[in-house]
Amino acid sequence: MIKKTKILILGNSSFVQRRVLKSLKKIKDLEIILCSKTSKIDKKNLVFFNNYKKAIRSSPSLIYISLINKLHYKYAKFALENKCNVVVDKPIAKNLLLTKQLIKIAKKNKLLLAEATLFNYHNVYKKIIKSMGGINKITHIQSNFNIPIIKKVHNIKNRDDDALMDMSPYAAAIIRIFFKKDYQIDVNKLTYKDTRYIKSFSVFCKNKKKSYFGNFGSEQEYISEIRFFSNNKIASINHQAFALPNNNKVPVYFKEKNKTKSINFSKDDSIKNFFKECMRVIKLKKYDMYYKNILIDAKIREELRLK
């Protein structure tokens, strides 16, 4: 009998219920358990624990931390110190210093530490890059991501989730993937009145060959789109670009020689792909690429935060 991999999810958010559980249930030989402080113990609905530390001490194969931003570092550190492999929702920690501390513990204990910035694990991005002639042929990227949630300042403070904290992982991932080195970053930030909390920001990144411009925020009408430019072609995802659906085909619009065509790419599941890859590297015990990517992204976010 094949031994199942046990994954513990800390938190029972709407995102976990709407997206994560459905995706994880597609993975063979995976046992899913939940820890929720707000739900009753209900093993039929996978809720086995109400205490995060007690759940971590149950020694699961992998822990996925899907709590409010303010709790990410605390429970990632506790899980790593208890010799557990860890995936943390973005952002993995509040700043670069705390991120480095988590990486240090993960390296010492030879454990997986991964940040769940998931959008680029959807196969449509690989297919777009291939259709553009490869990543080196892409000269410019534009993105717009706004979620129409007007947050109260005291909630932002309590949860560490202003727009820069929540959305800069997307900008950092794009910069890491498409710019190898020698790039310059500029950022423009708008704050909530009389506070230091960011309600929207724009990023401009460039080097000698490429450029990227992204708008991110939490007060405007919903938009989630990304465009890739080469010298003679444009590829666009016009809806849900940063959270592509798992069960629907994805329309991508290509413009070439002033003519536009739409191609519906096949269904894919970025969440399933991400966790399957995590499980694969746990078996191989090769985590260096994850440590490297987390550190690069954290350095980019720190630059965005301090500018």
Buried (B, 14 or more C-beta within 10 A) or exposed (E): EEEEBBBBBBBBBEBBEEBBBBBBEEBEEBBBBBBBEEBEEEEEBBBBBBEBEEBBBBEBBBBBBBBBBBBBBBBBBBBBEBEBBBBBBBBBBBBBEBBBBBBEBBBEBEBBBBBBBBBBBBBBBBBBBEBBEEBEBBBBBBBBBBBEEEBEBEEBBEBBBBBBBBBBBBBBBBBBBBBEEEBEBEBEBEBBEEEEBBBBBBBEBBBEEBBBBBBBBBBBEEBBBBBBBBEEBBBBBBBBBBBBBBEEEBBBBBBEEEEEEEBEBEBBBBBBBBBBEBBEBBEEEEBEEBBEBBBBBBBBBBBBBEE
